């Protein structure tokens, strides 16, 4: 903005160069919208895969807990009255 207020040849050249750079950036963004769209799709797919992987780990954790509970139940010490004729 300052370069457009100043009235020197150098300030005018800088202002023109800034406008050219912004124009070129806009053109690049317009020509690469397909690439940007695909990158967005890949990012969304990546997030969905991350959620699915976390869900798999959660299921594995639950399965391990159930297995541990079953093992603890099978290995627990039995209490109660024992008859002498039972081994």
Beta strands, then each sheet from edge to edge (+ up, - down):
end
